Amino acid sequence: MVNVHHPAPGARSAEEGPALPPARKRRLVGIDAARGLALIGMISIHILPAWNPETYGATLQWELFAGRAAALFALLAGVGLAFSSGGRTPHRGRTMTADRVGLLIRAVLITVLGLLINQVMPGDPPAYSILVYYGMFFLLAIPFLHLPSRTLFVLAGTTAVVGPVLMQALRGVLPAFEIYNPTVSYVFSEPGTVLAQLLFTGTYPAVPYLAYLLAGLAIGRLNLRSLRVQTRLVRAGLALAGGAWLVYWVLVIQAGGYDQLMASTPWLSEDRIDEIIVWGPDPELPDTSWWWLLIPGPHTNTPVALLQDLGTGTAVLGLFLLVARRAGSWLLPLAAMGSMTLTLYSAHLLALAAMLHYEMPLLWFLVHLAVAALFAVAWHRSFGRGPLERVVARAAGAGRELVLRTGPAQRG
C-alpha cells in the first residue's frame, strides 16, 4: 500500500567517482491504476452488501473483489518493493542493506499506524483492516529483496503450497484470537496470540500471503514497459487462475473430494460447506482433512485460492499496463487513487468507524469513492505523493541514507 517511484540505478562505489544524477523514469500508470482498483474493491467489500436477496446468492461485487482485492494489494506491494530495491537489477552490498533498513522502517510505521487506527474501531468492526498485516508482509519480505526474478517465482509457487499446509498443521496448537483487528493494548496483553494471528490464523495471514509478495517482487524485476511482458502477464495470469480452478473442479467436484469434506466434518451440512466456498471460513477453515486445502473461496488461503487470486491479480496488472499504453490519461482518477492508497485506505477505515454506512450502503460507497477520487486527483496534481506516503517515505529514506553514509556502496 506504500508505493514508490521507479528506481534509479544503484549507488556507485567510491572508486568509480561521483555519479551523475539519474534520470527519473515516468511512473507506470497501469500499476497505480491497478492499485486504485484494488482500493475500490476493498471499499466495496467493506460497505456494500455481500448478499443478494433477489438471487439468494453473493452480490456481483463480492464475487469480483472478495479476497481478490487484498491479494492484488499484496501482489502490487511486491512490485513496489522490486522498484525500490533496484528494479530489473537488484541492488547489492551496502545499497541493498540500506534498502532492507528502509523497508524495516516502513514495516514498523505501517504497523503502528494500523494498530492506532484499530484502537479507535468499534469492538464489532465494520471492516477487517489489512494494515497491521501489511507491516508483517514487509518484514517477511526483507530477506528476499536481493533475489532475481526466476528464483522469486519458484519461491512464490512453493510458498503458495507450503504456507497453507503450515497454516493448517499449526492451527490446532496456535492460540485462537479474540479480536479481528489487533490493537495496541491487545499487542501488549496477548503478544503471542497477535503474532500467531498475523502469521497464520488471521484474515490476511502473512505466511500464505508471502506468495503474493514474492510473485510481485518477481514481476517487478521484469521489464514492465515491454509490450511482450505485459501480454505475457495477462496470458500467464489467466492460465494460472484457470488452472487452479480446474484443480478444484477435477479433484473436489469430480473425483470425490467433496464427499471427503462432508465425511471429515459431519457437523457441517452441504449448504454450510458451500457457504464456506462462497463466503469464506468463519472464522477459520476446518482442519479435519487435507481436502480442505483444495477448495477456493475468499480468505480460505488454500493453495487453490492463493494461486487463483494470484493469477487473477497478475492478469489485471498486465491488462492495466496494456490499457495505459494507449489510454493512460483515462486512467488518471484511478491512478491518482492508486498512488496514495495508504492515505486513502486509512481515511476510509476512520470514516467507517463512525458506523454511518449501514443504513444506505450504496450512497455511502459512492461518497467514499467520490471523496477519495477528488482528493487524490487534486493532491496528486498539486503535491504528487500522498500525505502519509510522504511521511513514511521520508522516514524510510532517512534510514537508507544513514546506512549509506556509514561507508561506500560496494559491489558483489
C-alpha positions as CSV (number, residue, x, y, z in Angstrom):
1,M,0.0,0.0,0.0
2,V,3.0,2.2,0.3
3,N,4.1,2.8,-3.2
4,V,7.4,4.2,-4.6
5,H,8.7,5.9,-7.6
6,H,10.6,3.8,-10.2
7,P,14.1,3.1,-9.2
8,A,17.2,5.0,-10.2
9,P,20.4,3.0,-10.9
10,G,22.2,1.6,-7.9
11,A,24.8,3.6,-5.9
12,R,28.3,3.7,-7.3
13,S,31.4,2.7,-5.3
14,A,33.9,5.3,-4.2
15,E,36.4,4.1,-6.7
16,E,34.0,4.9,-9.6
17,G,33.9,8.6,-8.8
18,P,30.8,10.8,-8.5
19,A,27.7,9.6,-10.2
20,L,25.7,11.8,-12.5
21,P,22.1,12.5,-11.3
22,P,20.0,9.6,-12.7
23,A,17.1,10.5,-15.0
24,R,13.8,9.8,-13.2
25,K,11.6,7.5,-15.2
26,R,7.9,8.2,-15.5
27,R,5.7,6.1,-13.3
28,L,3.9,3.2,-14.9
29,V,0.3,4.5,-14.8
30,G,-1.0,1.0,-15.2
31,I,0.4,-0.1,-11.8
32,D,-1.1,2.8,-10.0
33,A,-4.4,2.2,-11.7
34,A,-4.4,-1.5,-10.7
35,R,-3.7,-0.4,-7.2
36,G,-6.6,2.0,-7.4
37,L,-8.9,-0.8,-8.5
38,A,-7.8,-2.9,-5.5
39,L,-8.6,0.1,-3.2
40,I,-12.1,0.4,-4.8
41,G,-12.6,-3.4,-4.3
42,M,-11.7,-3.2,-0.6
43,I,-14.0,-0.2,-0.1
44,S,-16.9,-2.1,-1.8
45,I,-16.3,-5.2,0.3
46,H,-16.4,-3.1,3.5
47,I,-19.5,-1.1,2.6
48,L,-21.7,-2.8,0.1
49,P,-23.9,-5.9,1.0
50,A,-22.5,-9.3,0.1
51,W,-25.9,-11.0,0.0
52,N,-28.2,-10.5,-3.0
53,P,-31.8,-11.2,-1.8
54,E,-33.1,-11.5,-5.3
55,T,-30.7,-14.3,-6.4
56,Y,-30.2,-15.8,-2.9
57,G,-26.5,-15.7,-3.5
58,A,-23.5,-13.4,-3.5
59,T,-23.6,-9.9,-5.0
60,L,-21.5,-9.2,-8.1
61,Q,-19.0,-7.0,-6.1
62,W,-18.5,-9.8,-3.6
63,E,-17.8,-12.3,-6.4
64,L,-15.4,-9.9,-8.1
65,F,-13.5,-8.5,-5.1
66,A,-13.8,-10.7,-2.0
67,G,-10.3,-11.9,-1.3
68,R,-9.0,-10.8,-4.7
69,A,-8.7,-7.1,-3.8
70,A,-6.5,-7.9,-0.8
71,A,-4.5,-10.3,-3.0
72,L,-4.0,-7.6,-5.7
73,F,-2.8,-5.2,-3.0
74,A,-0.2,-7.6,-1.7
75,L,0.9,-8.5,-5.3
76,L,1.4,-4.8,-6.1
77,A,3.2,-4.3,-2.8
78,G,5.8,-6.8,-4.1
79,V,6.1,-4.9,-7.4
80,G,6.7,-1.7,-5.5
81,L,9.4,-3.4,-3.4
82,A,11.2,-4.5,-6.5
83,F,11.2,-1.0,-7.9
84,S,12.6,0.4,-4.6
85,S,15.4,-2.2,-4.5
86,G,16.9,-1.9,-7.9
87,G,14.2,-2.8,-10.4
88,R,15.4,-5.3,-13.0
89,T,18.8,-5.4,-11.4
90,P,18.6,-5.8,-7.6
91,H,20.9,-3.6,-5.6
92,R,23.9,-5.2,-4.0
93,G,26.1,-4.8,-0.9
94,R,25.6,-1.8,1.3
95,T,22.9,-0.4,-1.0
96,M,20.8,-3.5,-0.5
97,T,21.4,-3.3,3.2
98,A,20.1,0.3,3.1
99,D,17.0,-0.9,1.1
100,R,16.3,-3.5,3.9
101,V,16.6,-0.9,6.6
102,G,14.3,1.4,4.7
103,L,11.8,-1.5,4.4
104,L,12.1,-2.3,8.0
105,I,11.2,1.3,8.9
106,R,8.2,1.2,6.5
107,A,7.0,-2.0,8.1
108,V,7.2,-0.5,11.6
109,L,5.5,2.7,10.7
110,I,2.6,1.0,8.8
111,T,2.2,-1.5,11.7
112,V,2.0,1.3,14.3
113,L,-0.5,3.2,12.1
114,G,-2.6,0.1,11.7
115,L,-2.7,-0.5,15.4
116,L,-3.6,3.1,16.2
117,I,-6.5,3.0,13.7
118,N,-7.7,-0.3,15.0
119,Q,-7.7,1.2,18.5
120,V,-10.5,3.6,17.5
121,M,-12.5,1.0,15.6
122,P,-15.6,-0.4,17.4
123,G,-15.5,-3.8,19.1
124,D,-17.5,-5.3,16.3
125,P,-15.5,-3.8,13.4
126,P,-17.2,-2.8,10.2
127,A,-14.0,-3.9,8.3
128,Y,-11.1,-6.2,8.8
129,S,-8.1,-3.9,8.4
130,I,-5.1,-5.2,6.4
131,L,-2.6,-2.5,7.6
132,V,-1.1,-4.4,10.6
133,Y,-0.7,-7.5,8.4
134,Y,1.0,-5.3,5.8
135,G,3.7,-4.5,8.2
136,M,4.3,-8.2,8.7
137,F,4.3,-8.8,5.0
138,F,7.1,-6.3,4.6
139,L,9.1,-7.8,7.5
140,L,8.9,-11.3,5.9
141,A,9.9,-9.9,2.5
142,I,13.2,-8.4,3.8
143,P,15.4,-11.5,3.3
144,F,14.2,-11.9,-0.3
145,L,14.9,-8.4,-1.7
146,H,18.1,-9.4,-3.4
147,L,16.9,-12.4,-5.3
148,P,16.4,-12.5,-9.1
149,S,13.1,-12.9,-10.8
150,R,13.3,-16.6,-11.6
151,T,14.2,-17.6,-8.1
152,L,11.4,-15.4,-6.7
153,F,8.8,-17.1,-9.0
154,V,9.9,-20.5,-7.7
155,L,9.7,-19.4,-4.1
156,A,6.3,-17.8,-4.7
157,G,4.9,-21.1,-6.0
158,T,6.5,-23.0,-3.2
159,T,5.1,-20.6,-0.6
160,A,1.6,-20.8,-2.1
161,V,1.6,-24.6,-1.3
162,V,3.8,-24.8,1.8
163,G,2.3,-21.8,3.5
164,P,-1.3,-23.1,3.7
165,V,0.0,-26.5,4.8
166,L,1.8,-24.9,7.7
167,M,-1.3,-22.9,8.5
168,Q,-3.5,-25.9,8.7
169,A,-0.9,-28.1,10.5
170,L,-0.3,-25.5,13.2
171,R,-3.9,-24.4,13.7
172,G,-4.6,-26.9,16.4
173,V,-1.7,-25.7,18.6
174,L,-1.8,-21.9,18.0
175,P,-3.8,-19.7,20.3
176,A,-7.2,-18.5,18.9
177,F,-7.5,-14.7,18.6
178,E,-10.4,-12.8,20.1
179,I,-10.0,-9.5,18.3
180,Y,-10.2,-9.4,14.5
181,N,-8.3,-6.1,14.3
182,P,-5.3,-6.2,16.7
183,T,-5.0,-3.0,18.8
184,V,-2.1,-1.5,20.7
185,S,-3.4,-2.7,24.0
186,Y,-4.1,-6.2,22.6
187,V,-0.5,-6.5,21.4
188,F,0.8,-5.8,24.9
189,S,-1.7,-8.1,26.7
190,E,-1.6,-11.0,24.2
191,P,1.7,-10.7,22.1
192,G,1.9,-14.4,21.3
193,T,-1.7,-14.5,20.1
194,V,-1.3,-11.5,17.9
195,L,1.9,-12.9,16.4
196,A,0.1,-16.2,15.6
197,Q,-2.8,-14.2,14.1
198,L,-0.6,-12.1,11.9
199,L,1.4,-15.1,10.6
200,F,-1.2,-17.9,10.4
201,T,-4.7,-17.5,11.9
202,G,-5.9,-14.0,10.9
203,T,-7.8,-12.7,8.0
204,Y,-4.7,-11.9,5.9
205,P,-2.1,-14.4,7.3
206,A,1.4,-13.2,6.4
207,V,2.9,-16.7,5.7
208,P,0.5,-17.7,2.9
209,Y,0.3,-14.1,1.7
210,L,4.0,-14.0,1.3
211,A,3.3,-15.9,-2.0
212,Y,1.8,-12.7,-3.4
213,L,4.7,-10.5,-2.2
214,L,7.3,-12.8,-3.7
215,A,5.4,-13.1,-7.0
216,G,5.1,-9.3,-7.1
217,L,8.8,-8.9,-6.4
218,A,9.5,-11.3,-9.3
219,I,7.2,-9.4,-11.7
220,G,8.8,-6.1,-10.6
221,R,12.1,-7.5,-11.8
222,L,10.8,-7.8,-15.3
223,N,10.7,-5.1,-18.0
224,L,7.2,-4.0,-17.3
225,R,7.4,-1.4,-20.1
226,S,7.7,-4.1,-22.7
227,L,4.6,-5.0,-24.7
228,R,5.7,-8.6,-24.8
229,V,6.0,-8.8,-21.0
230,Q,2.6,-7.1,-20.4
231,T,0.9,-9.5,-22.8
232,R,2.5,-12.5,-21.1
233,L,1.3,-11.3,-17.7
234,V,-2.3,-11.4,-18.9
235,R,-1.9,-14.8,-20.5
236,A,0.0,-16.3,-17.7
237,G,-2.3,-14.9,-15.1
238,L,-5.4,-16.2,-16.8
239,A,-3.8,-19.6,-17.3
240,L,-2.8,-19.8,-13.6
241,A,-6.3,-18.7,-12.4
242,G,-8.0,-21.2,-14.8
243,G,-5.6,-24.0,-13.9
244,A,-6.2,-23.5,-10.1
245,W,-9.9,-23.6,-10.6
246,L,-9.5,-26.7,-12.8
247,V,-7.7,-28.5,-10.0
248,Y,-10.6,-27.7,-7.6
249,W,-13.2,-28.9,-10.2
250,V,-11.4,-32.1,-11.0
251,L,-10.3,-33.2,-7.5
252,V,-13.2,-31.8,-5.4
253,I,-16.2,-31.8,-7.6
254,Q,-15.5,-34.7,-9.9
255,A,-13.1,-37.0,-8.0
256,G,-14.8,-37.3,-4.7
257,G,-13.1,-34.6,-2.7
258,Y,-16.4,-33.0,-1.8
259,D,-17.6,-36.3,-0.2
260,Q,-14.4,-36.4,1.8
261,L,-15.1,-32.9,3.1
262,M,-18.6,-34.0,4.3
263,A,-17.3,-37.2,5.8
264,S,-14.5,-35.4,7.7
265,T,-16.8,-32.7,9.1
266,P,-20.2,-34.4,9.7
267,W,-21.4,-31.4,11.7
268,L,-21.3,-29.3,8.5
269,S,-24.2,-29.7,6.1
270,E,-23.7,-29.5,2.3
271,D,-25.1,-26.0,2.3
272,R,-22.7,-24.9,5.1
273,I,-19.7,-26.3,3.1
274,D,-21.0,-24.4,0.0
275,E,-21.2,-21.2,2.2
276,I,-17.5,-21.6,3.1
277,I,-16.6,-21.9,-0.5
278,V,-18.6,-18.7,-1.4
279,W,-18.2,-16.6,1.7
280,G,-15.0,-17.9,3.3
281,P,-14.4,-19.5,6.7
282,D,-16.0,-18.1,9.9
283,P,-13.5,-17.6,11.4
284,E,-11.2,-20.5,10.4
285,L,-11.1,-23.2,7.8
286,P,-11.7,-26.7,9.3
287,D,-8.6,-28.7,9.8
288,T,-10.2,-32.1,9.9
289,S,-9.0,-33.1,6.4
290,W,-6.3,-32.1,3.9
291,W,-9.0,-32.0,1.3
292,W,-10.0,-28.5,2.6
293,L,-6.8,-27.2,1.1
294,L,-8.2,-27.9,-2.4
295,I,-11.2,-25.5,-2.2
296,P,-11.3,-21.9,-3.4
297,G,-13.1,-19.1,-1.7
298,P,-12.3,-15.7,-0.2
299,H,-9.9,-15.8,2.7
300,T,-9.7,-19.6,2.8
301,N,-5.9,-19.1,1.9
302,T,-5.6,-22.5,0.4
303,P,-3.2,-23.3,-2.4
304,V,-6.1,-23.3,-4.9
305,A,-7.4,-19.9,-3.6
306,L,-3.9,-18.3,-3.5
307,L,-2.9,-19.4,-7.0
308,Q,-6.3,-18.5,-8.4
309,D,-6.2,-15.0,-6.9
310,L,-2.5,-14.6,-7.8
311,G,-3.4,-15.5,-11.4
312,T,-6.3,-13.0,-11.4
313,G,-4.1,-10.2,-10.0
314,T,-1.4,-10.9,-12.5
315,A,-3.8,-10.7,-15.4
316,V,-5.4,-7.5,-14.0
317,L,-1.9,-5.9,-13.7
318,G,-1.0,-6.9,-17.2
319,L,-4.3,-5.6,-18.6
320,F,-3.9,-2.2,-16.9
321,L,-0.4,-1.9,-18.3
322,L,-1.7,-2.6,-21.8
323,V,-4.6,-0.2,-21.5
324,A,-2.2,2.5,-20.2
325,R,-0.1,2.3,-23.3
326,R,-3.0,3.8,-25.4
327,A,-5.3,5.4,-22.9
328,G,-3.2,6.3,-19.9
329,S,-4.9,9.7,-19.4
330,W,-8.3,8.0,-19.0
331,L,-6.9,6.1,-16.0
332,L,-6.0,9.4,-14.2
333,P,-8.6,9.2,-11.3
334,L,-7.9,5.5,-10.7
335,A,-4.1,6.0,-10.9
336,A,-4.2,9.0,-8.6
337,M,-6.1,6.9,-6.0
338,G,-3.6,4.1,-6.5
339,S,-0.6,6.4,-5.9
340,M,-1.8,7.2,-2.3
341,T,-3.6,4.1,-1.1
342,L,-2.1,4.3,2.4
343,T,-3.6,7.7,2.9
344,L,-7.0,6.8,1.3
345,Y,-7.3,3.4,2.9
346,S,-6.6,4.8,6.4
347,A,-9.1,7.6,5.9
348,H,-11.6,5.1,4.7
349,L,-11.2,3.0,7.9
350,L,-11.6,6.0,10.1
351,A,-14.7,7.0,8.3
352,L,-16.1,3.5,8.7
353,A,-15.6,3.8,12.5
354,A,-18.4,6.4,12.6
355,M,-20.8,3.5,11.7
356,L,-22.9,5.7,9.4
357,H,-22.8,3.4,6.3
358,Y,-25.2,0.6,7.3
359,E,-28.5,2.4,6.6
360,M,-27.7,3.5,3.0
361,P,-24.6,1.4,1.8
362,L,-24.8,2.4,-1.8
363,L,-24.9,6.1,-1.1
364,W,-22.0,5.8,1.4
365,F,-20.0,3.7,-1.0
366,L,-20.4,6.4,-3.6
367,V,-19.5,9.1,-1.1
368,H,-16.3,7.3,0.0
369,L,-15.4,6.7,-3.7
370,A,-16.1,10.3,-4.8
371,V,-14.2,11.9,-1.9
372,A,-11.2,9.6,-2.4
373,A,-11.1,10.2,-6.2
374,L,-11.5,14.0,-5.9
375,F,-8.9,14.3,-3.1
376,A,-6.5,12.0,-4.9
377,V,-6.6,13.9,-8.2
378,A,-6.3,17.3,-6.5
379,W,-3.5,16.3,-4.2
380,H,-1.6,14.4,-6.9
381,R,-1.6,17.3,-9.3
382,S,-0.6,19.7,-6.6
383,F,1.9,17.7,-4.5
384,G,2.5,14.3,-6.1
385,R,3.0,11.7,-3.4
386,G,0.2,11.3,-0.8
387,P,0.4,12.8,2.7
388,L,1.0,9.5,4.6
389,E,3.2,8.2,1.8
390,R,5.4,11.3,2.2
391,V,5.8,10.7,5.9
392,V,6.7,7.0,5.5
393,A,9.0,7.6,2.5
394,R,10.9,10.4,4.3
395,A,11.4,8.2,7.4
396,A,12.5,5.2,5.3
397,G,14.7,7.4,3.2
398,A,16.4,8.8,6.3
399,G,17.2,5.3,7.4
400,R,18.6,4.4,4.0
401,E,20.8,7.5,3.9
402,L,22.1,6.7,7.4
403,V,23.2,3.3,6.2
404,L,24.7,4.6,3.0
405,R,26.7,7.3,4.9
406,T,28.4,4.8,7.1
407,G,30.6,3.7,4.2
408,P,31.0,3.4,0.4
409,A,28.5,1.4,-1.5
410,Q,30.0,-1.9,-2.5
411,R,29.5,-4.3,-5.4
412,G,29.5,-8.1,-5.1
